[in-house]
Amino acid sequence: MNLTKDELRHVPLFALLDDEEAALLATQVELKRFAPRQRIYKIGDPGKNAYVVMSGGVTVSTVDEDNQEVVVAEPGHGEFFGFASMLEQTAHQTNAVATEETTCLEISRDDIAILLERKPMAGMDMLTVLGRQFHASQQLVRGRASRNVNQLIEEDATWGERIADEVARFGGSWAFIISFLIVLMVYTMINIVLRGKAWDPYPFILLNLFLSMLAAIQAPVIMMSQNRQDTKDRLRGELDFDVNRRAESEIQGLARKLNLLSDKLGDIDDLLREQRTSAGQGYSTMGS
């Protein structure tokens, strides 16, 4: 099923082509229709063709090292998939399945080659659109939820917040406790030994003043650090929620596949029962 140049113009990949280039490409490409849940291609199939979604929806997925299905993309109207394998002439590294009644534009390497042979400048137009798509994909990858919370916090931390973290970290360590006890013991012993010449004799009023000032400053600094820790915990909770939500979605998808498989097995079982019944009736008729 062929299409017109005007229909081809609605595809972002070919939006920059002029009328003559679009008309030439329209005579080469072909429209393909896919039923819901129909596989367009699977991992290992020869990458002869690429596809552009004209209507409907497609799920492009792969399998990771843990044999878990990972959704790579869900292209909608005007978006393409399978182009890398088509251009490299290698086997597909993903699975593509139609999620609903879908119409796709099927493009082969020869179609692109014929267009570039007759209209070389059309290649620059398509490369421009592909570059935009590539940059958009990079932005999506950067924004995924598999982020390091500590790194995100540190990137946004101010100079004062970093100092607060260091103060809280040192103030809650044995090094601070031991060194502080040593300073207190040396201070009090010196003032006791000097007696009348001591600058802060017993009951060490100046020392009490310093300790009060230290406590007054240290408390809000530690609270500032605790607030940052609360922010980290909140971000961790949000990221854990995103991960759990994706895991739940994958489990639900697996459950749907198992239910579909169970229905198919039930249909096959019913078909086999009918065949056995028909065969039994046939043998009865022959015996009589």
C-alpha positions as CSV (number, residue, x, y, z in Angstrom):
1,M,0.0,0.0,0.0
2,N,1.7,3.2,-1.2
3,L,1.1,6.7,0.2
4,T,1.2,10.3,-1.2
5,K,3.8,12.9,-0.7
6,D,1.5,14.9,1.5
7,E,1.1,12.0,3.9
8,L,4.8,11.5,3.9
9,R,5.3,15.2,4.9
10,H,3.5,14.4,8.2
11,V,6.5,12.3,9.2
12,P,9.0,14.5,11.1
13,L,11.9,12.5,9.6
14,F,10.9,13.6,6.1
15,A,9.4,17.0,7.0
16,L,12.3,18.9,5.4
17,L,12.1,17.2,2.0
18,D,10.9,19.3,-0.9
19,D,7.9,18.3,-3.1
20,E,10.1,16.4,-5.7
21,E,12.1,14.6,-3.0
22,A,8.9,13.6,-1.1
23,A,7.2,12.4,-4.3
24,L,10.2,10.3,-5.2
25,L,10.4,8.7,-1.8
26,A,6.6,8.1,-1.7
27,T,6.9,5.8,-4.7
28,Q,9.5,3.7,-2.9
29,V,8.1,3.1,0.6
30,E,5.1,1.0,1.6
31,L,2.5,1.1,4.4
32,K,2.2,-2.0,6.6
33,R,-0.7,-2.7,8.9
34,F,-0.3,-4.7,12.2
35,A,-2.9,-6.1,14.5
36,P,-2.8,-5.6,18.2
37,R,0.0,-7.6,19.9
38,Q,1.4,-8.6,16.5
39,R,5.2,-8.8,16.4
40,I,6.8,-6.5,13.9
41,Y,10.2,-7.9,14.4
42,K,12.2,-9.7,17.1
43,I,15.8,-9.8,18.3
44,G,18.0,-11.6,15.8
45,D,15.8,-10.9,12.7
46,P,17.6,-9.4,9.8
47,G,17.5,-5.6,9.9
48,K,16.3,-5.2,6.3
49,N,13.7,-2.6,7.1
50,A,13.0,0.3,9.4
51,Y,9.6,1.6,10.4
52,V,7.9,4.9,11.1
53,V,4.6,4.9,13.0
54,M,1.8,6.5,11.1
55,S,-1.0,5.6,13.5
56,G,-1.4,3.4,16.6
57,G,1.4,2.5,19.0
58,V,4.5,0.3,19.2
59,T,6.5,-1.0,22.2
60,V,10.2,-1.5,21.5
61,S,12.0,-3.6,24.1
62,T,15.1,-5.6,24.7
63,V,16.3,-8.2,27.3
64,D,19.0,-7.3,29.8
65,E,21.7,-9.4,31.5
66,D,19.1,-10.7,34.0
67,N,16.8,-11.9,31.3
68,Q,14.3,-9.2,32.2
69,E,12.4,-7.3,29.5
70,V,13.3,-3.6,29.4
71,V,11.2,-1.2,27.4
72,V,13.5,0.9,25.3
73,A,11.0,3.2,23.6
74,E,7.3,3.5,22.8
75,P,7.2,5.4,19.5
76,G,4.1,7.2,18.6
77,H,2.9,9.0,15.5
78,G,5.8,10.1,13.2
79,E,8.5,8.5,15.3
80,F,10.7,5.8,13.9
81,F,12.4,2.6,15.1
82,G,14.7,-0.1,13.7
83,F,16.8,2.5,11.8
84,A,20.1,1.6,13.3
85,S,19.9,-2.0,12.2
86,M,18.6,-1.1,8.8
87,L,21.4,1.4,8.2
88,E,24.1,-1.0,9.5
89,Q,22.6,-4.0,7.8
90,T,22.8,-6.0,11.1
91,A,20.3,-8.1,13.0
92,H,17.8,-6.3,15.2
93,Q,18.8,-6.0,18.8
94,T,15.3,-5.2,20.1
95,N,11.7,-6.6,19.9
96,A,9.0,-4.5,18.3
97,V,5.3,-5.3,19.0
98,A,2.2,-3.3,18.0
99,T,0.2,-2.4,21.1
100,E,-2.9,-1.6,19.1
101,E,-4.1,-1.5,15.5
102,T,-1.1,0.1,14.0
103,T,0.0,1.4,10.6
104,C,3.7,1.8,9.9
105,L,5.7,3.1,7.0
106,E,8.2,0.4,6.0
107,I,11.5,1.8,4.7
108,S,14.5,-0.2,3.3
109,R,18.1,0.8,2.8
110,D,17.5,0.7,-0.9
111,D,14.7,3.2,-0.6
112,I,17.1,5.7,1.1
113,A,19.8,4.9,-1.4
114,I,17.6,5.6,-4.4
115,L,16.5,8.9,-2.8
116,L,20.1,10.0,-2.0
117,E,21.3,9.0,-5.5
118,R,18.8,11.2,-7.2
119,K,18.5,13.9,-4.5
120,P,21.8,14.0,-2.5
121,M,20.8,17.1,-0.4
122,A,17.9,15.1,1.0
123,G,20.4,13.3,3.1
124,M,21.3,16.4,5.0
125,D,17.6,17.1,5.7
126,M,17.2,13.6,7.1
127,L,20.4,13.8,9.1
128,T,19.2,17.1,10.7
129,V,16.0,15.4,11.9
130,L,17.9,12.3,13.1
131,G,20.3,14.6,15.0
132,R,17.3,16.2,16.8
133,Q,15.9,12.8,17.7
134,F,19.4,11.7,19.0
135,H,19.7,14.7,21.2
136,A,16.2,14.2,22.6
137,S,17.1,10.6,23.4
138,Q,20.2,11.7,25.3
139,Q,18.1,14.1,27.4
140,L,15.8,11.2,28.3
141,V,18.7,9.0,29.3
142,R,20.1,11.7,31.5
143,G,16.7,12.1,33.3
144,R,16.2,8.5,34.2
145,A,15.5,7.6,37.8
146,S,18.7,5.6,38.3
147,R,20.4,8.6,39.8
148,N,22.8,8.9,42.7
149,V,21.0,10.9,45.4
150,N,24.2,11.9,47.1
151,Q,25.6,13.2,43.8
152,L,22.4,15.3,43.2
153,I,22.6,16.8,46.7
154,E,26.3,17.6,46.4
155,E,25.8,19.3,43.1
156,D,23.2,21.7,44.6
157,A,25.0,22.2,47.9
158,T,26.1,25.7,48.9
159,W,29.4,26.5,50.6
160,G,27.7,27.0,53.9
161,E,25.9,23.6,53.7
162,R,29.2,21.8,53.0
163,I,30.7,23.4,56.1
164,A,27.7,22.4,58.1
165,D,28.1,18.8,57.0
166,E,31.8,18.8,57.9
167,V,31.1,20.3,61.3
168,A,28.3,17.8,62.0
169,R,30.5,14.9,60.8
170,F,33.5,16.0,63.0
171,G,31.3,16.9,66.0
172,G,29.8,13.4,66.1
173,S,33.1,11.5,66.0
174,W,35.3,10.0,68.7
175,A,38.1,12.3,67.5
176,F,36.1,15.3,68.5
177,I,35.1,13.8,71.9
178,I,38.6,12.7,72.8
179,S,40.3,16.0,71.7
180,F,37.6,18.1,73.4
181,L,38.1,16.2,76.7
182,I,41.9,16.7,76.5
183,V,41.5,20.4,75.9
184,L,39.1,20.7,78.9
185,M,41.5,18.7,81.1
186,V,44.5,20.8,80.1
187,Y,42.6,24.1,80.5
188,T,41.4,23.2,84.0
189,M,44.7,21.7,85.2
190,I,46.6,24.8,84.1
191,N,44.2,27.2,85.9
192,I,44.3,25.0,89.0
193,V,48.1,24.9,89.1
194,L,48.5,28.6,88.6
195,R,46.1,29.4,91.5
196,G,46.3,33.1,92.1
197,K,47.8,33.8,88.7
198,A,45.2,31.9,86.8
199,W,43.3,33.9,84.2
200,D,40.2,31.7,84.7
201,P,40.2,30.4,88.3
202,Y,37.7,27.9,89.7
203,P,34.7,27.7,88.9
204,F,36.0,28.5,85.4
205,I,33.5,31.2,84.4
206,L,35.3,32.0,81.2
207,L,35.3,28.4,80.2
208,N,31.6,28.1,80.8
209,L,31.1,31.1,78.6
210,F,33.1,29.6,75.8
211,L,31.2,26.3,76.1
212,S,27.8,28.1,76.0
213,M,28.9,29.9,72.9
214,L,30.1,26.7,71.3
215,A,26.8,24.9,72.1
216,A,24.8,27.9,70.7
217,I,26.7,27.8,67.4
218,Q,27.0,24.1,67.1
219,A,23.3,23.3,67.6
220,P,21.9,25.2,64.5
221,V,24.8,24.0,62.4
222,I,24.0,20.4,63.2
223,M,20.3,21.1,62.6
224,M,21.2,22.4,59.2
225,S,23.1,19.2,58.4
226,Q,20.1,17.2,59.6
227,N,17.8,19.1,57.3
228,R,20.1,18.1,54.4
229,Q,20.0,14.5,55.5
230,D,16.2,14.7,55.5
231,T,16.3,16.0,52.0
232,K,18.5,13.0,51.0
233,D,16.1,10.6,52.6
234,R,13.1,12.2,50.8
235,L,14.9,11.9,47.5
236,R,15.8,8.3,48.2
237,G,12.2,7.6,49.0
238,E,11.0,9.2,45.7
239,L,13.6,7.2,43.7
240,D,12.6,4.0,45.5
241,F,9.0,4.7,44.6
242,D,9.9,5.2,41.0
243,V,11.8,1.9,40.9
244,N,9.0,0.1,42.7
245,R,6.4,1.6,40.3
246,R,8.4,0.3,37.3
247,A,8.8,-3.1,39.0
248,E,5.1,-3.2,39.6
249,S,4.4,-2.3,35.9
250,E,6.8,-5.1,34.7
251,I,5.1,-7.6,37.1
252,Q,1.7,-6.6,35.8
253,G,2.9,-7.0,32.2
254,L,4.3,-10.4,33.1
255,A,0.9,-11.3,34.7
256,R,-0.9,-10.2,31.5
257,K,1.4,-12.4,29.4
258,L,0.8,-15.4,31.7
259,N,-2.9,-14.9,31.5
260,L,-2.8,-14.6,27.8
261,L,-0.7,-17.7,27.6
262,S,-3.1,-19.5,29.9
263,D,-6.0,-18.5,27.6
264,K,-4.1,-19.7,24.5
265,L,-3.3,-23.0,26.2
266,G,-7.0,-23.3,27.1
267,D,-8.0,-22.8,23.5
268,I,-5.5,-25.4,22.3
269,D,-6.8,-27.8,24.9
270,D,-10.4,-27.3,23.8
271,L,-9.3,-27.8,20.2
272,L,-7.6,-31.0,21.0
273,R,-10.7,-32.3,22.9
274,E,-12.9,-31.5,19.9
275,Q,-10.5,-33.3,17.6
276,R,-10.4,-36.3,19.8
277,T,-14.2,-36.3,20.0
278,S,-14.5,-36.0,16.3
279,A,-12.0,-38.8,15.8
280,G,-13.9,-41.0,18.3
281,Q,-17.2,-40.4,16.5
282,G,-15.5,-41.3,13.2
283,Y,-14.2,-44.6,14.5
284,S,-17.7,-45.4,15.9
285,T,-19.2,-44.8,12.5
286,M,-16.7,-47.0,10.7
287,G,-17.2,-49.8,13.3
288,S,-21.0,-49.7,12.8
